[in-house]
């Protein structure tokens, strides 16, 4: 990851079934890459770029909410 420190605050995420699990940005990368493959558009570099945009959006959301414990879902 390019600036890992920037994303250290993203430690947990809530799954659709309600479970809270450790956050792993690689899951976002894999999901985006699979979607790009299904649509026959983009490559792994493009998927990584989208992943960083998602991570940046989560950081902005965390700052806007001003919660001590931020768990995106």
C-alpha positions in Angstrom: 0.0 0.0 0.0 1.4 3.4 -0.8 0.8 5.3 2.5 -0.1 2.6 5.0 0.0 5.0 8.0 -2.8 7.1 6.4 -5.1 4.1 6.5 -4.2 2.7 10.0 -7.3 4.1 11.5 -9.4 1.7 9.4 -9.1 -1.4 11.6 -12.5 -3.0 11.6 -15.5 -3.3 9.3 -19.0 -4.5 9.8 -20.2 -7.2 7.4 -23.7 -7.4 6.0 -24.6 -10.1 8.5 -23.6 -7.7 11.4 -20.3 -9.3 12.3 -17.4 -7.0 13.0 -14.1 -8.3 11.5 -10.6 -6.9 10.9 -10.4 -4.5 8.0 -8.4 -5.7 5.0 -8.0 -3.4 2.1 -7.0 -6.4 -0.1 -10.7 -7.5 0.0 -11.6 -4.2 -1.7 -8.9 -4.6 -4.3 -10.1 -8.2 -5.1 -13.7 -7.2 -5.3 -13.0 -4.3 -7.7 -10.6 -6.4 -9.8 -13.3 -9.1 -10.1 -15.9 -6.5 -11.1 -13.5 -5.1 -13.7 -12.9 -8.6 -15.0 -16.6 -9.3 -15.3 -17.1 -6.2 -17.3 -13.9 -6.8 -19.3 -12.7 -3.3 -18.4 -9.6 -2.2 -16.5 -6.6 -4.0 -15.1 -5.0 -4.7 -11.7 -3.5 -1.2 -11.7 -6.9 0.4 -12.3 -8.4 -1.7 -9.5 -5.7 -0.6 -7.1 -6.4 3.0 -8.0 -10.1 2.5 -7.3 -9.2 0.8 -4.0 -7.3 3.9 -2.9 -10.2 6.1 -3.8 -12.5 4.0 -1.6 -10.0 4.1 1.3 -9.7 7.9 0.9 -13.5 8.2 1.0 -13.6 6.1 4.1 -11.1 8.4 5.8 -13.1 11.4 4.9 -16.3 9.8 6.2 -14.5 8.9 9.4 -13.4 12.5 9.9 -16.9 13.9 9.1 -18.6 11.6 11.6 -16.1 12.5 14.4 -16.7 9.2 16.1 -14.1 7.8 18.6 -14.7 4.3 17.2 -15.4 4.3 13.5 -16.5 1.0 12.0 -17.7 1.4 8.4 -20.5 -0.9 7.1 
